[in-house]
Each structure stands twice: as structure tokens, then as C-alpha cells.
Amino acid sequence: MTLDQLRIGKKAHIVSVNGKGALRDRLLDMGLTPGTEVMVRRTAPFGDPIEILLRGYELTLRLEDAKSIEVERAKL
């Protein structure tokens, strides 16, 4: 599943960051690295962008960027 498919309030771990070049580098620089736990906090009124919580800070991502981040639901 990709990050854009994760529901509000649900947690997941990043499996991989797909894409090429500057986009992938930018996502990795923002802390979206494999193994990191993320949680979707909220979405904008029309669903784009989404706000996620990771590493103790909030990050807003466009859905198009979130589609390139593979995640696995966190186990309880």
C-alpha cells in the first residue's frame, strides 16, 4: 500500500521511497526513510494535501508525492 491510501489516525512503517532524482532525494531529506513510523493526522478539505506525523514533527505532503512512498500497516 502507499502512503496516500493510509486512513486518518492509522500508523504505518515506510518500506521504500520510490521515484527518481530530486523528488526521491527531497522525500528522503525530509525524514521519509525506510523503517520510519508515520501517522496520517488529517487531510485538507478536498483530500489534498495530507498532514503526517513522523519523527516528532508534522509534515504536509501532496497526494502525488505520497503515492511514491510504500508503507506497511503498523502491527499492534
C-alpha positions as CSV (number, residue, x, y, z in Angstrom):
1,M,0.0,0.0,0.0
2,T,1.1,3.6,-0.5
3,L,1.0,6.5,2.0
4,D,-1.8,8.2,0.2
5,Q,-4.1,5.1,0.9
6,L,-3.5,5.3,4.7
7,R,-6.5,6.5,6.7
8,I,-6.6,9.3,9.2
9,G,-5.3,8.2,12.6
10,K,-3.6,5.0,11.3
11,K,0.1,4.2,11.7
12,A,2.4,2.5,9.2
13,H,6.1,2.0,8.6
14,I,7.8,3.1,5.5
15,V,9.0,0.2,3.4
16,S,10.5,2.1,0.4
17,V,10.6,5.5,-1.2
18,N,10.1,5.2,-5.0
19,G,10.7,7.7,-7.6
20,K,13.8,9.2,-9.2
21,G,16.1,12.1,-8.9
22,A,15.2,15.3,-7.0
23,L,11.8,14.1,-5.7
24,R,13.2,11.0,-4.1
25,D,16.1,12.9,-2.6
26,R,13.8,15.5,-1.2
27,L,11.5,12.9,0.4
28,L,14.5,11.2,2.0
29,D,15.9,14.5,3.2
30,M,12.6,15.2,5.0
31,G,13.0,12.1,7.0
32,L,10.8,9.7,5.0
33,T,13.3,6.8,5.2
34,P,12.6,3.1,5.3
35,G,11.6,1.9,8.8
36,T,10.2,5.2,9.9
37,E,6.8,5.1,11.6
38,V,4.3,7.6,10.1
39,M,0.7,8.5,11.1
40,V,-1.8,10.4,8.9
41,R,-3.1,13.3,11.1
42,R,-5.5,15.0,8.8
43,T,-6.3,15.9,5.2
44,A,-7.3,19.1,3.5
45,P,-11.0,19.6,2.8
46,F,-10.7,18.2,-0.7
47,G,-8.3,15.5,0.3
48,D,-5.1,17.0,-1.0
49,P,-2.6,17.6,0.7
50,I,-2.3,15.3,3.7
51,E,-0.6,16.0,7.0
52,I,1.5,13.3,8.5
53,L,3.3,12.9,11.8
54,L,6.8,11.4,11.8
55,R,9.9,11.7,14.0
56,G,8.1,14.1,16.3
57,Y,7.1,16.7,13.7
58,E,4.3,17.3,11.3
59,L,4.8,17.3,7.5
60,T,2.4,18.2,4.8
61,L,2.6,16.2,1.5
62,R,0.8,16.4,-1.8
63,L,-1.0,13.1,-2.6
64,E,1.1,12.8,-5.8
65,D,4.2,12.7,-3.6
66,A,2.6,10.3,-1.1
67,K,1.9,7.8,-3.9
68,S,5.6,7.2,-4.2
69,I,6.0,6.1,-0.6
70,E,5.4,2.4,0.1
71,V,4.2,1.6,3.6
72,E,3.2,-1.4,5.7
73,R,0.5,-1.0,8.4
74,A,1.9,-1.0,11.9
75,K,1.1,-4.1,13.9
76,L,-0.5,-3.6,17.3
